[in-house]
Amino acid sequence: MYSNSHKFIFFHVGKCAGTSIKKSLAAIKGLSYDRMKGHSSLAELQQCVRESGFDPEKYFTFSVTRNPWDRHVSLYYHMTSITKIHPNDPLKAKMEFKGSFEDFVYNSYVAKFDYSLVDYVIRYENLIDDFDQLCNHLNIKTPVLPHFDYNTGRPKVSYRSYYNSETQKKVSELYATDIDYFNYEF
């Protein structure tokens, strides 16, 4: 998502409240924006800004991060319920994961993102306060940040309960860059 009227680019990292942030910002009156489909790369968003006649180097860029172990549990439930979320999309049906959490961990690929490329990173664990700071910086009245629930059936238990020592280690390897950059701990 990007806005030429407010000169920002939001890079949406999956399973980090990005849909809620997009919906919240899209509700602001007078804010022109383009919501790209899916998870566009930062480079794609910058190119769209260029194509609309503006310089993306003058835009404030931001994203969201989340504790990798919690994020991976969320991703698992998303991928195991994707046909419920997108019932009429045959491409999504091919992506649905049908195994255990442990199988998911060992068969996962995580797209890497260099958070140093953005000006500001919201921490999912501090979502409301960080979002409020972002809106203050963008000089917009903080809109309501809705909780967008995909209704994946994830039980309300700690992410820690999903892990054994091997899966915990594997996820730490998958997200090593994020863990180091943000000092995340299990």
C-alpha positions in Angstrom: 0.0 0.0 0.0 1.2 3.5 -0.7 -0.2 7.0 -0.5 0.8 9.9 -2.8 -1.3 12.3 -0.7 0.5 11.4 2.5 3.8 10.3 1.0 4.2 6.9 2.6 4.8 3.3 1.5 3.7 0.4 3.7 5.5 -2.9 3.1 3.2 -5.7 4.2 5.0 -8.6 5.9 2.6 -11.6 6.2 1.0 -12.5 9.5 2.0 -9.2 11.1 -1.3 -7.3 11.2 -0.8 -5.9 7.8 -4.4 -6.4 6.7 -5.7 -4.5 9.8 -3.3 -1.7 9.1 -4.3 -1.5 5.4 -8.0 -1.4 6.3 -7.4 1.2 9.0 -5.4 3.5 6.7 -7.8 3.0 3.8 -10.7 4.4 5.9 -9.0 7.8 6.3 -10.9 10.5 4.5 -8.8 12.4 2.0 -6.1 9.9 1.9 -5.4 8.7 -1.6 -3.8 5.3 -1.7 -3.2 2.3 -3.9 -3.6 -1.0 -2.2 -1.6 -3.5 -4.2 -2.9 -7.1 -4.4 -1.3 -9.5 -2.0 2.2 -8.9 -0.6 4.0 -6.7 -3.1 7.7 -6.2 -2.6 9.1 -2.9 -1.5 10.7 -2.5 -4.9 7.4 -3.1 -6.6 5.7 -0.5 -4.4 8.5 2.0 -5.1 8.1 1.4 -8.8 4.4 2.1 -8.6 5.2 5.4 -6.9 7.6 6.3 -9.7 5.0 5.3 -12.4 2.5 7.7 -10.7 5.0 10.5 -11.2 6.5 10.8 -7.7 9.9 10.1 -6.1 9.7 7.1 -3.7 12.9 8.3 -2.1 10.9 11.2 -0.6 8.3 8.8 0.9 8.3 7.5 4.5 8.5 3.7 4.5 7.3 1.4 7.2 6.5 -2.2 8.0 5.6 -4.5 10.9 7.6 -7.3 12.5 6.4 -10.0 14.9 8.0 -12.6 17.2 9.0 -15.3 14.7 7.8 -18.2 16.7 4.4 -16.6 17.2 4.3 -15.6 13.5 5.0 -19.1 12.4 2.2 -20.5 14.4 -0.1 -17.9 12.8 1.2 -18.8 9.4 0.6 -22.5 10.0 -3.1 -21.9 10.9 -3.5 -19.6 7.9 -2.0 -22.1 5.5 -4.1 -25.0 7.0 -7.3 -23.0 6.6 -6.7 -21.2 3.3 -9.6 -22.8 1.4 -11.9 -21.6 4.1 -10.5 -18.1 3.7 -10.5 -18.2 -0.1 -13.2 -20.9 -0.9 -13.4 -20.1 -4.7 -9.7 -19.8 -5.5 -8.2 -23.0 -7.0 -4.7 -21.5 -6.7 -5.1 -21.0 -3.0 -6.4 -24.5 -2.7 -3.2 -25.9 -4.1 -1.3 -24.0 -1.4 -3.2 -25.4 1.5 -1.1 -27.3 4.0 -2.6 -30.5 5.4 0.1 -31.8 7.8 1.0 -31.3 11.4 2.7 -28.2 12.8 6.0 -30.1 13.0 5.7 -31.1 9.4 4.9 -27.4 8.5 8.0 -26.2 10.3 10.3 -28.6 8.5 8.8 -27.8 5.1 8.7 -24.1 5.5 10.4 -21.4 3.4 10.4 -17.9 4.8 10.9 -14.9 2.5 13.7 -12.7 3.9 13.2 -9.0 4.2 15.8 -6.4 5.1 14.1 -4.2 7.7 16.9 -1.7 7.5 15.4 -0.6 4.1 12.4 1.0 5.8 12.2 4.1 8.0 10.0 2.7 10.8 9.1 -0.7 12.0 6.0 -1.4 14.1 6.3 -4.2 16.5 3.3 -6.5 16.6 3.8 -6.9 20.3 3.4 -3.1 20.7 1.0 -2.7 17.8 -1.4 0.0 19.2 1.3 2.3 20.6 3.6 1.9 17.6 0.7 2.5 15.1 -0.3 5.6 17.0 3.3 6.9 16.8 3.3 6.1 13.1 0.1 8.1 12.5 1.5 11.0 14.5 4.6 11.0 12.3 2.4 10.9 9.2 0.3 13.8 10.6 -2.9 11.8 10.4 -5.5 11.3 13.1 -5.0 7.8 14.3 -7.9 5.7 12.9 -9.3 2.7 14.7 -7.1 -0.3 14.1 -9.5 -3.3 13.6 -8.6 -6.8 14.5 -8.9 -8.7 11.2 -9.5 -12.3 12.0 -9.3 -14.9 9.2 -11.1 -17.3 11.4 -8.4 -19.9 11.1 -9.4 -21.8 14.3 -6.2 -21.0 16.1 -6.7 -21.8 19.8 -6.0 -19.1 22.3 -2.9 -20.6 23.8 0.7 -19.5 23.9 2.7 -20.1 20.8 5.3 -21.7 23.0 3.0 -24.7 23.5 3.4 -25.7 19.8 7.2 -26.2 20.0 9.6 -28.8 21.0 13.4 -28.1 21.1 13.9 -29.2 17.5 11.1 -27.1 16.0 12.1 -24.1 18.1 15.6 -24.4 16.7 14.4 -24.8 13.1 12.2 -21.6 13.3 15.1 -19.8 14.9 17.2 -20.8 11.8 14.4 -19.7 9.4 14.1 -16.3 11.0 17.7 -15.8 12.1 18.0 -12.4 10.5 14.8 -11.1 12.2 15.7 -12.6 15.5 19.2 -10.9 15.4 17.9 -7.6 14.1 15.1 -7.2 16.7 16.6 -9.3 19.6 13.6 -11.6 19.7 13.6 -14.5 22.2 11.5 -17.6 22.4 
